[in-house]
Amino acid sequence: MTQLIQYFDRHEFSTRVMTALIYAITSAVALNFFWTPAHVYSSGFTGLAQVLNTLGTRFLHVTIPVGLLLVLLNIPLLVMAYRELSKRFAMFTAFALFAAATAMRLIMGPAEPVSQDPLLLALFGGVVNGFGTGLALRNGISTGGLDIIGIFVRRRTGMRMGAVNLLFNFFILLAAGALFGVQFALYTIITLVVNAYMIDAVYTRQQQLQVMIVTEKPDHVIAFLQKELGRGITVVHGAEGAFSHHPKEVLFTVISAYERYDFRDALARADEKAWASTWRIERILGRFHDTKL
């Protein structure tokens, strides 16, 4: 397991691409094998795309694929993320979304539903999609939609997105009930709960890392990390290298697991000779700004 984690850390790009493809496949399977036959909706922008697809087919007699709608809904957010957040973040998110849209088009469900029980379809759809989404988040890939909106809301207002997420998904539940009946709104609730549980099981959003840095260029490192990550840093003065006897400073900070690659890159640019270690922590008491970049 340790060797696998080290491989992922050394091969960030290929790992994220592979994870994005896995997310694309799981989202397509969840949609076409389970949710669509059961008339069950996902959360967030995928659920919104499903609602728009149903409304267009039923009332306008125009069928726009869910994958295409998902991409179209996210384009303005991707442009904003590219300009104001992080180019790498926006590019990986765009790749994951386009891969998911393509997979939704190519991986079609069977002619006959895998089950006639909507409850089973709702459960398995939540499990499959939750696993793929959690894996994507675990490897630093956003799935777009409310994730991006949440980052902007927190950065500009300091508010969390819990209420907005609940309100958004509440309207999706109303749409499910209005279009297919109350029982399908209940099935949608079930798939949303299972989906959220699986995401938390694969990747905990509140996962943080304690970071210790030993450097001879503390001012340079602090300026770089605060500019790139916006994290508070504690300085311990008076350290000394046992071999070189050079004076050093020890820096402590906490980052989210989502930021570990950005931290590594920023530290390398600030001081390529710095030494650092990270380890997972269980809980933080006090103020911690949660970001998903």
Contacts in CASP RR format, 6 or more apart in sequence:
PFRMAT RR
TARGET T0000
AUTHOR 0000-0000-0000
METHOD contacts of the structure
MODEL  1
MTQLIQYFDRHEFSTRVMTALIYAITSAVALNFFWTPAHVYSSGFTGLAQ
VLNTLGTRFLHVTIPVGLLLVLLNIPLLVMAYRELSKRFAMFTAFALFAA
ATAMRLIMGPAEPVSQDPLLLALFGGVVNGFGTGLALRNGISTGGLDIIG
IFVRRRTGMRMGAVNLLFNFFILLAAGALFGVQFALYTIITLVVNAYMID
AVYTRQQQLQVMIVTEKPDHVIAFLQKELGRGITVVHGAEGAFSHHPKEV
LFTVISAYERYDFRDALARADEKAWASTWRIERILGRFHDTKL
8 15 0 8 1.000
8 139 0 8 1.000
9 260 0 8 1.000
9 264 0 8 1.000
12 261 0 8 1.000
15 139 0 8 1.000
16 92 0 8 1.000
16 139 0 8 1.000
16 140 0 8 1.000
16 141 0 8 1.000
17 95 0 8 1.000
19 135 0 8 1.000
19 136 0 8 1.000
19 138 0 8 1.000
19 139 0 8 1.000
19 141 0 8 1.000
20 92 0 8 1.000
20 95 0 8 1.000
20 96 0 8 1.000
20 99 0 8 1.000
20 136 0 8 1.000
20 141 0 8 1.000
21 99 0 8 1.000
22 132 0 8 1.000
22 135 0 8 1.000
22 136 0 8 1.000
23 96 0 8 1.000
23 99 0 8 1.000
23 100 0 8 1.000
23 132 0 8 1.000
23 133 0 8 1.000
23 135 0 8 1.000
23 136 0 8 1.000
23 141 0 8 1.000
23 143 0 8 1.000
24 96 0 8 1.000
24 99 0 8 1.000
24 100 0 8 1.000
24 102 0 8 1.000
24 103 0 8 1.000
25 103 0 8 1.000
25 107 0 8 1.000
26 128 0 8 1.000
26 129 0 8 1.000
26 130 0 8 1.000
26 131 0 8 1.000
26 132 0 8 1.000
26 133 0 8 1.000
27 46 0 8 1.000
27 100 0 8 1.000
27 103 0 8 1.000
27 104 0 8 1.000
27 129 0 8 1.000
27 132 0 8 1.000
27 133 0 8 1.000
28 100 0 8 1.000
28 103 0 8 1.000
28 104 0 8 1.000
28 106 0 8 1.000
28 107 0 8 1.000
29 107 0 8 1.000
29 125 0 8 1.000
29 128 0 8 1.000
30 42 0 8 1.000
30 124 0 8 1.000
30 125 0 8 1.000
30 126 0 8 1.000
30 128 0 8 1.000
30 129 0 8 1.000
30 130 0 8 1.000
31 42 0 8 1.000
31 46 0 8 1.000
31 50 0 8 1.000
31 66 0 8 1.000
31 104 0 8 1.000
31 129 0 8 1.000
32 104 0 8 1.000
32 107 0 8 1.000
32 108 0 8 1.000
32 109 0 8 1.000
33 109 0 8 1.000
33 110 0 8 1.000
33 114 0 8 1.000
33 124 0 8 1.000
33 125 0 8 1.000
33 128 0 8 1.000
34 40 0 8 1.000
34 114 0 8 1.000
34 121 0 8 1.000
34 122 0 8 1.000
34 124 0 8 1.000
34 125 0 8 1.000
34 126 0 8 1.000
34 128 0 8 1.000
35 41 0 8 1.000
35 42 0 8 1.000
35 50 0 8 1.000
35 121 0 8 1.000
35 122 0 8 1.000
35 125 0 8 1.000
35 191 0 8 1.000
36 50 0 8 1.000
36 109 0 8 1.000
37 109 0 8 1.000
37 113 0 8 1.000
37 114 0 8 1.000
37 121 0 8 1.000
38 113 0 8 1.000
38 118 0 8 1.000
38 121 0 8 1.000
38 122 0 8 1.000
38 184 0 8 1.000
38 187 0 8 1.000
39 118 0 8 1.000
39 176 0 8 1.000
39 179 0 8 1.000
39 180 0 8 1.000
39 184 0 8 1.000
39 187 0 8 1.000
40 118 0 8 1.000
40 121 0 8 1.000
40 122 0 8 1.000
40 125 0 8 1.000
40 176 0 8 1.000
40 184 0 8 1.000
40 187 0 8 1.000
40 188 0 8 1.000
40 191 0 8 1.000
41 47 0 8 1.000
41 50 0 8 1.000
41 51 0 8 1.000
41 172 0 8 1.000
41 173 0 8 1.000
41 175 0 8 1.000
41 176 0 8 1.000
41 188 0 8 1.000
41 191 0 8 1.000
42 50 0 8 1.000
42 129 0 8 1.000
42 191 0 8 1.000
42 192 0 8 1.000
42 195 0 8 1.000
43 165 0 8 1.000
43 168 0 8 1.000
43 169 0 8 1.000
43 172 0 8 1.000
43 192 0 8 1.000
43 195 0 8 1.000
43 196 0 8 1.000
44 145 0 8 1.000
44 146 0 8 1.000
44 165 0 8 1.000
44 168 0 8 1.000
44 169 0 8 1.000
44 172 0 8 1.000
45 70 0 8 1.000
45 73 0 8 1.000
45 74 0 8 1.000
45 144 0 8 1.000
45 145 0 8 1.000
45 146 0 8 1.000
46 66 0 8 1.000
46 70 0 8 1.000
47 172 0 8 1.000
48 69 0 8 1.000
48 73 0 8 1.000
48 168 0 8 1.000
48 172 0 8 1.000
49 66 0 8 1.000
49 67 0 8 1.000
49 69 0 8 1.000
49 70 0 8 1.000
49 73 0 8 1.000
50 66 0 8 1.000
51 172 0 8 1.000
51 175 0 8 1.000
51 176 0 8 1.000
51 179 0 8 1.000
52 64 0 8 1.000
52 69 0 8 1.000
53 63 0 8 1.000
53 64 0 8 1.000
53 65 0 8 1.000
53 66 0 8 1.000
53 69 0 8 1.000
54 175 0 8 1.000
54 179 0 8 1.000
55 179 0 8 1.000
56 62 0 8 1.000
56 63 0 8 1.000
56 64 0 8 1.000
57 63 0 8 1.000
58 179 0 8 1.000
65 101 0 8 1.000
65 104 0 8 1.000
65 105 0 8 1.000
66 104 0 8 1.000
67 100 0 8 1.000
67 101 0 8 1.000
67 104 0 8 1.000
67 105 0 8 1.000
68 101 0 8 1.000
68 105 0 8 1.000
70 97 0 8 1.000
70 100 0 8 1.000
70 101 0 8 1.000
70 104 0 8 1.000
71 97 0 8 1.000
71 98 0 8 1.000
71 101 0 8 1.000
73 145 0 8 1.000
74 93 0 8 1.000
74 94 0 8 1.000
74 97 0 8 1.000
74 144 0 8 1.000
74 145 0 8 1.000
74 148 0 8 1.000
77 144 0 8 1.000
77 145 0 8 1.000
77 148 0 8 1.000
77 149 0 8 1.000
78 90 0 8 1.000
78 93 0 8 1.000
78 94 0 8 1.000
78 97 0 8 1.000
78 144 0 8 1.000
78 148 0 8 1.000
80 148 0 8 1.000
80 152 0 8 1.000
81 89 0 8 1.000
81 90 0 8 1.000
81 93 0 8 1.000
81 148 0 8 1.000
81 151 0 8 1.000
82 90 0 8 1.000
82 91 0 8 1.000
84 152 0 8 1.000
85 148 0 8 1.000
85 151 0 8 1.000
85 293 0 8 1.000
86 262 0 8 1.000
86 293 0 8 1.000
89 142 0 8 1.000
89 293 0 8 1.000
92 140 0 8 1.000
92 141 0 8 1.000
92 142 0 8 1.000
93 141 0 8 1.000
93 142 0 8 1.000
93 143 0 8 1.000
93 144 0 8 1.000
93 147 0 8 1.000
93 148 0 8 1.000
96 136 0 8 1.000
96 141 0 8 1.000
96 142 0 8 1.000
96 143 0 8 1.000
96 144 0 8 1.000
97 143 0 8 1.000
97 144 0 8 1.000
100 143 0 8 1.000
113 121 0 8 1.000
114 121 0 8 1.000
115 121 0 8 1.000
118 183 0 8 1.000
118 184 0 8 1.000
118 187 0 8 1.000
119 187 0 8 1.000
119 190 0 8 1.000
121 187 0 8 1.000
122 187 0 8 1.000
122 188 0 8 1.000
122 190 0 8 1.000
122 191 0 8 1.000
122 194 0 8 1.000
123 190 0 8 1.000
123 191 0 8 1.000
123 194 0 8 1.000
125 191 0 8 1.000
125 194 0 8 1.000
125 195 0 8 1.000
126 191 0 8 1.000
126 192 0 8 1.000
126 194 0 8 1.000
126 195 0 8 1.000
126 198 0 8 1.000
127 194 0 8 1.000
127 195 0 8 1.000
127 198 0 8 1.000
129 195 0 8 1.000
129 198 0 8 1.000
130 194 0 8 1.000
130 195 0 8 1.000
130 196 0 8 1.000
130 198 0 8 1.000
130 199 0 8 1.000
130 202 0 8 1.000
131 198 0 8 1.000
131 202 0 8 1.000
132 202 0 8 1.000
133 143 0 8 1.000
133 195 0 8 1.000
133 198 0 8 1.000
133 199 0 8 1.000
134 198 0 8 1.000
134 199 0 8 1.000
134 202 0 8 1.000
134 203 0 8 1.000
135 202 0 8 1.000
135 203 0 8 1.000
136 142 0 8 1.000
136 143 0 8 1.000
137 143 0 8 1.000
137 199 0 8 1.000
137 202 0 8 1.000
137 203 0 8 1.000
137 205 0 8 1.000
137 258 0 8 1.000
138 202 0 8 1.000
138 203 0 8 1.000
138 257 0 8 1.000
140 258 0 8 1.000
140 261 0 8 1.000
142 148 0 8 1.000
142 292 0 8 1.000
146 161 0 8 1.000
146 164 0 8 1.000
146 165 0 8 1.000
146 168 0 8 1.000
147 292 0 8 1.000
149 161 0 8 1.000
149 164 0 8 1.000
150 161 0 8 1.000
150 164 0 8 1.000
150 292 0 8 1.000
151 291 0 8 1.000
151 292 0 8 1.000
151 293 0 8 1.000
153 159 0 8 1.000
153 160 0 8 1.000
153 161 0 8 1.000
153 164 0 8 1.000
154 160 0 8 1.000
154 161 0 8 1.000
154 289 0 8 1.000
154 290 0 8 1.000
154 291 0 8 1.000
155 291 0 8 1.000
160 290 0 8 1.000
169 192 0 8 1.000
172 188 0 8 1.000
173 185 0 8 1.000
173 188 0 8 1.000
173 189 0 8 1.000
174 185 0 8 1.000
176 184 0 8 1.000
176 185 0 8 1.000
176 187 0 8 1.000
176 188 0 8 1.000
177 184 0 8 1.000
177 185 0 8 1.000
177 188 0 8 1.000
205 290 0 8 1.000
205 292 0 8 1.000
206 290 0 8 1.000
207 256 0 8 1.000
207 257 0 8 1.000
207 280 0 8 1.000
208 254 0 8 1.000
208 255 0 8 1.000
208 256 0 8 1.000
208 257 0 8 1.000
208 280 0 8 1.000
208 281 0 8 1.000
208 284 0 8 1.000
208 288 0 8 1.000
209 254 0 8 1.000
209 255 0 8 1.000
209 256 0 8 1.000
209 257 0 8 1.000
209 260 0 8 1.000
209 278 0 8 1.000
209 279 0 8 1.000
209 280 0 8 1.000
209 281 0 8 1.000
210 252 0 8 1.000
210 254 0 8 1.000
210 278 0 8 1.000
210 279 0 8 1.000
210 280 0 8 1.000
210 281 0 8 1.000
211 251 0 8 1.000
211 252 0 8 1.000
211 253 0 8 1.000
211 254 0 8 1.000
211 255 0 8 1.000
211 263 0 8 1.000
211 276 0 8 1.000
211 277 0 8 1.000
211 278 0 8 1.000
212 250 0 8 1.000
212 251 0 8 1.000
212 252 0 8 1.000
212 276 0 8 1.000
212 277 0 8 1.000
212 278 0 8 1.000
213 221 0 8 1.000
213 250 0 8 1.000
213 251 0 8 1.000
213 252 0 8 1.000
213 253 0 8 1.000
213 267 0 8 1.000
213 274 0 8 1.000
213 275 0 8 1.000
213 276 0 8 1.000
214 239 0 8 1.000
214 248 0 8 1.000
214 249 0 8 1.000
214 250 0 8 1.000
214 251 0 8 1.000
214 274 0 8 1.000
214 275 0 8 1.000
214 276 0 8 1.000
215 221 0 8 1.000
215 248 0 8 1.000
215 249 0 8 1.000
215 251 0 8 1.000
215 271 0 8 1.000
215 273 0 8 1.000
215 274 0 8 1.000
215 275 0 8 1.000
216 246 0 8 1.000
216 247 0 8 1.000
216 248 0 8 1.000
216 249 0 8 1.000
216 271 0 8 1.000
216 273 0 8 1.000
216 274 0 8 1.000
217 270 0 8 1.000
217 271 0 8 1.000
217 274 0 8 1.000
218 235 0 8 1.000
218 249 0 8 1.000
218 251 0 8 1.000
220 270 0 8 1.000
220 271 0 8 1.000
221 251 0 8 1.000
221 267 0 8 1.000
221 270 0 8 1.000
221 271 0 8 1.000
221 274 0 8 1.000
222 233 0 8 1.000
222 235 0 8 1.000
222 251 0 8 1.000
223 270 0 8 1.000
224 266 0 8 1.000
224 267 0 8 1.000
224 269 0 8 1.000
224 270 0 8 1.000
225 231 0 8 1.000
225 233 0 8 1.000
225 253 0 8 1.000
225 263 0 8 1.000
225 266 0 8 1.000
225 267 0 8 1.000
225 270 0 8 1.000
226 232 0 8 1.000
226 233 0 8 1.000
228 262 0 8 1.000
228 263 0 8 1.000
228 265 0 8 1.000
228 266 0 8 1.000
229 255 0 8 1.000
229 259 0 8 1.000
229 262 0 8 1.000
229 263 0 8 1.000
229 266 0 8 1.000
230 289 0 8 1.000
231 253 0 8 1.000
231 254 0 8 1.000
231 255 0 8 1.000
231 289 0 8 1.000
232 253 0 8 1.000
233 251 0 8 1.000
233 252 0 8 1.000
233 253 0 8 1.000
234 251 0 8 1.000
234 252 0 8 1.000
234 253 0 8 1.000
235 249 0 8 1.000
235 250 0 8 1.000
235 251 0 8 1.000
236 249 0 8 1.000
236 250 0 8 1.000
236 251 0 8 1.000
236 252 0 8 1.000
237 249 0 8 1.000
238 247 0 8 1.000
238 248 0 8 1.000
238 249 0 8 1.000
239 247 0 8 1.000
239 248 0 8 1.000
239 249 0 8 1.000
239 250 0 8 1.000
240 246 0 8 1.000
240 247 0 8 1.000
240 248 0 8 1.000
241 248 0 8 1.000
254 281 0 8 1.000
254 284 0 8 1.000
254 288 0 8 1.000
255 263 0 8 1.000
255 278 0 8 1.000
256 290 0 8 1.000
256 291 0 8 1.000
256 292 0 8 1.000
257 280 0 8 1.000
258 291 0 8 1.000
258 292 0 8 1.000
258 293 0 8 1.000
259 291 0 8 1.000
259 293 0 8 1.000
260 278 0 8 1.000
262 293 0 8 1.000
263 278 0 8 1.000
267 274 0 8 1.000
267 276 0 8 1.000
END
